[in-house]
Amino acid sequence: MARLKLGVLISGRGSNLQALIDAAADPSYPAEIAIVISDRPEAAGLERAARAGIAHRAIPHPSREAFAAAAAAALRQSGAELVALAGYMRILDGDFVAAWRDRLVNIHPSLLPAFPGLHPQRQALAAGVRFSGCTVHFVRAEVDNGPIIAQAVVPVHPDDDEEVLSARILTVEHRLYPMTVRLFAEGRLRVAGTIVAIAGATPPENAMLNPAERLVSAGG
Ligand code: GAR
């Protein structure tokens, strides 16, 4: 079977891109990366694409419209059928988002709709939440908004700083994004309004408590 062609948009480090590259290195994975596009020429993720022998381009961002037009042309040329934002740190042009509706996904390091926008890990720490995580969702015009496909949860520890929490979330991002792209590639996602139905996926049974139940002694 032909593999789904994936376009990936990045701005920086590209560790989520690397997770997708690693997943697609297995020929039985149902997607392959057709092109990597960065708005920043110095993005380390472009090196990762180069090392993996994947087509990659830096596209300048003089304006949202100009970037979107050039990116759309490059994506079309690559044959991309799904676009994954992997640490793409700018707001996309509205017409681009509309053109790729339900074929454009984003990963964000919080349990949306909590903590959209910049520094979500810092926001989570400031709010004192006991759990955070990451969300993969279909992209809509509003930033970090759109039908949720999948989420992963991590505990927040009392001594966490932004760096430690970000690293803990990142490890689950690297599992969640390839899994979500697989679900899309296998045609198992149906969007109805704000809700995504996933064919043949079983939700987990277990609740997780923080602090852990077994560590709370009677009376403290
Ligand atoms: C990731 O944590 C990703 O979730 C986040 O930027 C980081 C990129 O890391 N994206 C956003 O905050 C988008 N709103 P990476 O370049 O190593 O994949």
Residues whose N, C-alpha, C, O or C-beta is under 5 A from the ligand:
A	BS01	GAR	G12 R13 G14 S15 N16 L17 A86 G87 Y88 I107 H108 P109 G117
